[in-house]
Amino acid sequence: MGTADIELGLPMRRTGAQPRRRWTALAVAATVASLAMAGAPVATATATATATATAGRAFSLSAAPTATTADAACTKSGATGSTATRAYTVTTTVNDAGDDTSAIQNRINAAGAAGGGVVKLVAGTYIINGKLRMANNVKLEGAGPATILKAGPDFLSAKGPYGGYPIVTTNYATNTTITNLTADHSGNTLPASNSLDGRLSEYVVDIRGGSNNLVDGVHVKNPFTYSIAAAGTTKFCVRNSSTVVVTSGKYDQLDGIHVMDSSFGDVISNAIDQRVGTDGDDGLVAHTIDGTTHDINYIGNTVRGGHRGSSMQLAVGNHSIYNLKVADNEFYGAPYGIRTGYYDNRTGAVTGVILSGNYIHDLEFGHVLPEGSYDAIHIGDFGAQGPITNVVATDNRACAAGDIHLAPGTSNVKRNNTIQTGTC
C-alpha cells in the first residue's frame, strides 16, 4: 500500500468525524513542566552568524527526551531538510509591536527563488500577524528558544492557504528545515475559541504535503490547535522539539505532535507536556482521515498527555494505520498510555505495529473523564470495526498504569512486559 489515496490538495480536517471519545483514568501524582520567561530589549535583527543572541521569552520542559540529540537520527524518513548554505538577512526590529511577517516572508521568497537559502533570525520576539509559508530548499533558522515567532493581535484576521491559522507552514514545499526557534500561538491571549472556523484545518507548525521536511529544535507554546502536525506528507522528521499547553477552559483537541495521512516519518527525542493546564489532549497521534498513515517511528520521546486525551493515540478512521514503531518512550500523566481511538466508520485496520521498550507510568484521572479503569497499552476495542493484526508489545514496563491489552487478532503478541502497581 502507498499514499495514492491521500487527497493532497485538500485541507486535513475532522469534517464528518465522530467526536473524540473520552475514557477513564485514576488520579495520581505527576511532574509539572516549568515555564521560564525573560524580557528583551528592542534590537535590530540581522542574520549574521556572529549576531549576539538577546535574551527572549523562552521556555523549557522539565522532562527531557529519553534519547540524546546524537541518537535523534531520522532513520525511517531519511529526511535531511534543506541543504542550502547561502544566508539571507532579515531586516526588521525585534521586540517591538510592529508586524514582522513580510520582512521574514520576503527573505523566504527570495531564498526560494534563488534555489534555496538560510533565512536566519536572531534572538528576540517577532510579531506574526500573517502566515509564514516556506519555499523549496529553504531553512528558517533561529538562534534557539529565545527566537520567538509570536502570533500578534491581528493574527486571526487572515487564514493560511488551507483555511487555518499556522504560524508557519511548509505549504507543499520540499527540502525545508524549520529549526532553533519558539512558535508562540498566543492562544492564552487571543480571542480564539473552539468555534473558530478553521481552527483544526492548519496547525501551529504545519508540515503539509511535499517531502523531505525537517522540524528540529522547535518549541511550541500557547497553542489553540495542534502544536506540530504532519498532514498529507511523506519523508518528514520532527526531532528535539517540545510542546506545552497551559490554558484551562478555553479549547479542546490540543494535541502535541499529530501525524495524519502521512508516511515515512520520524518523531524522535521530543518533550511533550499537554497537562500544565486542563485543555491539553493527546501527546502523540497517528491518525487517518483521507488516507493511510504508515511507516512512522516514534522513538525516544518524553510525553505527558493531557486531561482530555492520552499520551499517544492511534486514531483510526476508514483508512489503515500500519508499520509503526513506538519504542523507548516515556509516557505518563494522561488517562491512557498508548491506545486506539475510532472515528468515522471505524473500519481501518491496525497492523504491523511494534510497541517496545516503553516506560508507561503514573496515569491520571482526566479533566473530562469519570474515574474508573485505564491501561498502559490498549489496542483494539473502543468501537473498532477493522482488524487488529501483527501488533507486538514487548519489553514494556507499566507502573501505576493498569494493564497491557491487545485485542485478539492474527500474530498479535505480548511478551516480556512488566506490570507494576504501587509507587513507581
C-alpha positions in Angstrom: 0.0 0.0 0.0 1.1 3.6 -0.5 -0.2 7.2 -0.3 -2.0 7.3 -3.6 -5.4 7.5 -1.7 -4.4 10.8 0.1 -6.1 13.8 -1.4 -3.2 16.1 -1.1 -5.0 19.2 -2.4 -7.5 19.2 0.4 -7.0 20.6 3.9 -6.7 18.0 6.6 -9.7 18.4 8.9 -12.0 16.4 11.1 -15.1 17.1 9.0 -17.6 14.3 9.4 -15.5 12.6 12.1 -17.1 11.4 15.3 -16.2 13.4 18.4 -13.3 12.0 20.3 -14.5 9.5 22.9 -13.4 10.1 26.5 -12.2 7.2 28.5 -11.4 6.6 32.1 -8.4 7.1 34.4 -7.2 7.1 38.1 -5.7 10.3 39.6 -2.1 10.0 40.7 0.8 12.4 41.1 2.7 13.8 38.1 5.6 16.1 37.2 4.6 19.7 36.3 6.5 21.4 33.4 8.3 24.7 34.2 8.0 27.9 32.3 10.8 30.4 32.3 10.1 33.9 31.0 12.5 36.8 30.4 12.1 40.2 28.8 14.2 41.5 25.9 15.2 45.0 24.8 14.4 46.3 21.3 17.1 45.4 18.8 17.6 45.4 15.0 17.6 41.9 13.6 20.3 40.7 11.3 21.1 37.3 10.0 24.9 37.2 10.5 26.5 34.2 12.1 28.1 36.4 14.8 24.9 38.2 15.9 24.6 38.5 19.6 21.6 36.5 21.0 19.4 38.8 23.0 17.5 37.0 25.8 14.0 36.3 24.7 10.9 34.8 26.2 11.9 31.2 26.2 10.6 28.2 28.0 11.8 24.7 28.8 10.2 21.5 29.8 11.3 19.8 33.0 11.2 16.4 31.3 14.0 15.7 28.8 13.6 13.2 25.9 14.8 9.7 26.6 17.2 9.7 23.6 20.1 12.1 23.3 20.4 14.5 20.4 23.1 12.3 19.0 20.6 9.5 18.9 18.0 11.5 17.1 18.7 10.3 13.5 15.8 10.4 11.1 16.4 6.8 10.0 12.9 5.9 8.8 12.3 9.0 6.7 15.9 9.8 5.7 14.8 13.4 6.0 17.7 15.9 5.8 15.7 19.1 5.1 17.3 22.0 3.3 20.9 21.6 2.2 21.3 25.3 1.3 24.1 27.4 2.9 23.7 30.9 1.5 22.4 33.3 4.2 19.5 35.7 3.7 19.3 38.6 6.2 16.0 39.6 7.7 15.9 43.4 8.3 13.4 44.3 10.9 13.2 45.4 14.5 12.5 42.7 17.1 10.8 43.1 20.5 8.6 45.9 19.3 4.9 45.9 18.3 5.5 46.0 14.6 4.4 43.2 12.3 7.4 41.2 11.1 5.6 38.8 8.8 6.5 40.5 5.5 10.2 41.0 6.5 10.6 37.3 7.1 8.4 36.1 4.2 10.2 38.3 1.7 13.5 36.6 2.6 11.9 33.2 2.4 10.6 34.0 -1.1 14.0 35.4 -2.2 15.8 32.3 -1.0 13.4 30.0 -2.7 13.6 31.9 -6.0 17.4 31.6 -5.9 17.2 27.8 -5.5 17.4 27.8 -1.7 19.0 29.6 1.3 19.1 30.0 5.0 16.8 32.7 6.5 18.4 33.5 9.9 16.6 35.1 12.8 18.4 36.5 15.8 17.0 36.1 19.3 14.0 38.3 20.2 10.3 38.3 19.6 9.0 38.7 16.0 5.3 39.6 15.7 3.5 37.5 13.2 0.1 38.7 12.0 0.2 36.8 8.7 1.0 33.2 8.0 4.6 32.3 7.0 5.0 29.9 4.0 8.1 28.0 3.4 9.7 27.6 -0.1 11.7 24.8 -1.7 15.2 24.2 -0.2 14.8 26.9 2.4 15.9 26.7 6.1 14.2 29.0 8.6 16.7 29.2 11.4 16.5 30.9 14.8 19.2 31.4 17.4 17.5 29.0 19.9 14.3 29.1 22.0 14.8 32.9 22.6 13.9 33.4 18.9 10.2 33.7 19.2 7.6 33.8 16.3 4.6 35.2 18.2 1.1 35.4 16.9 0.2 39.1 17.0 -3.0 40.9 17.9 -4.2 40.7 14.2 -3.3 37.1 13.7 -6.9 35.9 13.4 -7.7 38.4 10.7 -6.3 36.2 7.9 -6.1 32.5 7.3 -3.4 30.3 5.9 -3.5 28.7 2.4 -5.7 25.8 3.7 -8.1 27.8 5.8 -6.4 27.6 9.2 -4.1 29.5 11.5 -0.5 28.3 11.2 2.4 30.4 12.3 4.5 28.6 9.7 3.5 26.1 7.0 5.6 24.1 4.6 2.7 24.6 2.1 3.7 21.7 -0.2 7.3 22.8 -0.4 10.1 20.2 -0.4 13.5 20.0 1.3 12.7 22.5 4.0 14.0 23.0 7.6 12.4 24.9 10.5 14.8 25.0 13.4 16.0 26.5 16.6 13.1 28.8 17.5 9.9 29.1 19.5 6.4 29.4 18.0 4.0 31.1 20.4 0.5 30.8 19.1 -0.8 33.4 21.7 -3.8 31.1 22.5 -3.6 32.4 26.0 -4.4 35.9 25.0 -6.1 35.9 21.5 -9.9 35.8 21.3 -9.8 32.3 19.7 -12.3 29.7 20.7 -13.5 26.2 19.9 -16.0 27.6 17.4 -13.3 29.5 15.4 -13.8 28.4 11.8 -10.7 26.7 10.5 -9.1 26.1 13.9 -8.4 22.5 13.1 -7.6 23.0 9.4 -4.0 24.0 9.8 -1.7 23.9 12.8 0.9 26.0 14.7 3.9 24.4 12.9 2.3 22.8 9.8 4.2 20.2 7.7 1.8 20.0 4.8 2.4 17.9 1.6 5.7 17.9 -0.1 8.6 15.7 1.1 11.9 15.8 2.9 10.9 18.4 5.5 12.6 18.6 8.9 11.5 20.3 12.1 14.4 20.4 14.6 14.5 22.2 17.9 11.2 23.9 17.6 9.3 24.8 20.8 5.5 25.5 20.7 3.6 27.2 23.4 0.1 28.7 23.9 -1.5 26.7 21.0 -5.1 26.9 20.1 -4.9 23.9 17.7 -2.4 21.0 17.3 1.1 22.2 18.1 3.2 20.4 15.4 1.4 18.4 12.7 2.3 16.4 9.6 -0.6 16.4 7.1 -0.6 14.5 3.8 3.2 14.4 3.6 6.0 11.9 3.3 9.6 11.7 4.4 9.4 14.1 7.3 11.1 14.3 10.6 10.2 16.1 13.9 13.0 15.9 16.5 14.5 17.6 19.5 11.3 19.8 19.8 8.8 20.4 22.5 5.2 21.4 23.1 3.4 22.7 26.2 -0.3 23.5 26.9 -1.0 25.9 29.8 -4.6 27.1 29.1 -7.6 25.9 31.0 -11.2 26.0 29.9 -10.6 27.6 26.5 -10.1 24.8 24.0 -10.3 21.1 23.2 -8.3 18.9 20.8 -4.9 20.4 21.7 -2.6 17.6 20.6 1.2 17.8 20.8 2.7 16.1 17.6 -0.1 14.9 15.3 0.6 12.8 12.2 -2.2 12.3 9.7 -2.5 10.7 6.3 1.3 10.7 6.1 4.1 8.2 5.6 7.8 7.5 6.2 8.3 9.8 9.1 10.3 10.1 12.4 9.0 11.6 15.6 12.1 11.4 17.9 13.6 12.8 21.0 10.8 15.3 21.7 9.5 16.6 25.0 5.7 16.9 25.1 3.7 18.2 28.0 0.0 18.7 27.4 -1.0 18.9 31.1 0.2 22.1 32.7 -3.3 23.5 32.1 -6.5 21.4 31.7 -7.0 21.9 27.9 -4.3 19.5 26.6 -5.3 16.4 24.7 -3.2 13.6 23.2 0.6 13.9 23.3 1.4 12.0 20.2 -1.0 10.9 17.5 -1.0 8.7 14.3 -4.3 9.5 12.5 -6.2 8.6 9.3 -8.7 10.8 7.7 -8.5 10.7 3.9 -5.7 8.2 3.6 -3.4 5.8 5.3 -0.7 6.6 7.9 2.2 4.2 7.8 5.9 3.7 8.3 6.4 6.1 11.2 8.9 5.8 14.0 8.1 7.3 17.4 11.3 6.8 19.4 12.8 8.3 22.5 10.1 10.9 23.3 9.1 12.0 26.8 5.3 12.6 26.8 2.9 13.7 29.4 -0.6 13.5 27.9 -3.4 15.9 28.7 -6.5 15.9 30.7 -8.6 15.4 27.5 -6.6 12.6 25.9 -3.9 10.0 26.0 -0.1 10.1 26.0 -0.4 8.5 22.5 -3.4 7.7 20.3 -3.7 5.6 17.2 -6.7 7.5 15.8 -8.3 5.2 13.2 -11.0 6.2 10.7 -11.8 4.5 7.4 -8.2 4.0 6.4 -5.5 1.8 7.9 -2.6 2.6 10.2 0.4 0.2 9.6 4.1 -0.3 10.1 4.6 1.9 13.2 7.4 1.6 15.6 6.8 3.1 19.1 9.9 2.4 21.1 11.9 3.6 24.1 9.4 6.4 25.0 8.3 7.6 28.4 4.5 8.1 28.7 2.8 9.4 31.8 0.2 11.6 33.4 -2.7 11.0 31.0 -5.8 8.8 31.4 -4.2 6.3 28.9 -0.7 5.5 27.8 -1.0 4.2 24.3 -4.4 3.4 22.9 -6.5 3.2 19.8 -9.4 5.6 19.1 -12.0 5.2 16.4 -13.8 7.7 14.2 -16.0 7.8 11.0 -17.0 4.2 10.2 -14.1 2.8 12.3 -13.2 0.3 9.5 -9.5 1.0 9.2 -7.0 -1.8 10.1 -4.2 -1.5 12.6 -1.4 -3.8 11.6 2.4 -4.2 11.8 2.7 -2.1 15.0 5.7 -2.6 17.3 5.4 -1.3 20.9 8.8 -1.9 22.5 10.8 -0.7 25.5 8.3 2.0 26.6 8.0 3.1 30.2 4.4 4.0 31.0 3.7 5.2 34.5 1.6 7.3 36.8 -1.5 7.6 34.6 -4.1 10.1 35.9 -7.7 10.9 36.0 -8.6 13.3 33.2 -10.5 16.6 33.4 -13.5 15.3 31.4 -13.2 11.6 32.3 -15.1 9.8 35.0 -12.9 7.8 37.4 -12.5 4.1 36.5 -10.2 1.8 34.6 -7.2 2.8 32.5 -4.4 0.9 30.7 -0.8 1.5 29.8 -1.5 0.0 26.4 -4.9 -0.8 25.0 -5.0 -1.7 21.2 -8.4 -2.5 19.7 -11.9 -2.3 21.2 -13.4 1.3 21.6 -15.8 0.6 18.8 -13.3 -0.9 16.3 -14.7 -2.5 13.1 -11.4 -3.1 11.3 -8.9 -5.9 12.1 -6.0 -5.7 14.6 -3.1 -7.8 13.4 0.6 -8.2 13.8 0.8 -6.0 16.8 3.7 -6.8 19.1 4.1 -5.4 22.6 7.4 -6.5 24.1 9.7 -5.4 26.9 7.4 -2.5 28.0 7.2 -1.5 31.7 3.9 -0.3 33.2 3.8 1.1 36.7 0.7 2.5 38.3 -0.7 2.4 34.8 -3.1 -0.5 34.6 -2.5 -3.4 32.1 -1.3 -4.1 28.6 -4.1 -5.2 26.4 -4.1 -6.3 22.7 -7.4 -7.2 21.1 -7.5 -10.7 19.5 -6.0 -10.9 16.1 -3.6 -12.7 13.8 0.0 -12.7 15.1 -0.7 -10.2 18.0 1.9 -10.9 20.7 2.6 -9.7 24.3 6.0 -10.7 25.6 8.4 -9.8 28.4 6.3 -6.9 29.6 6.4 -5.8 33.3 3.3 -4.7 35.2 3.9 -3.0 38.5 1.5 -1.4 41.0 2.1 1.0 43.8 4.8 3.6 43.9 6.9 3.8 40.7 
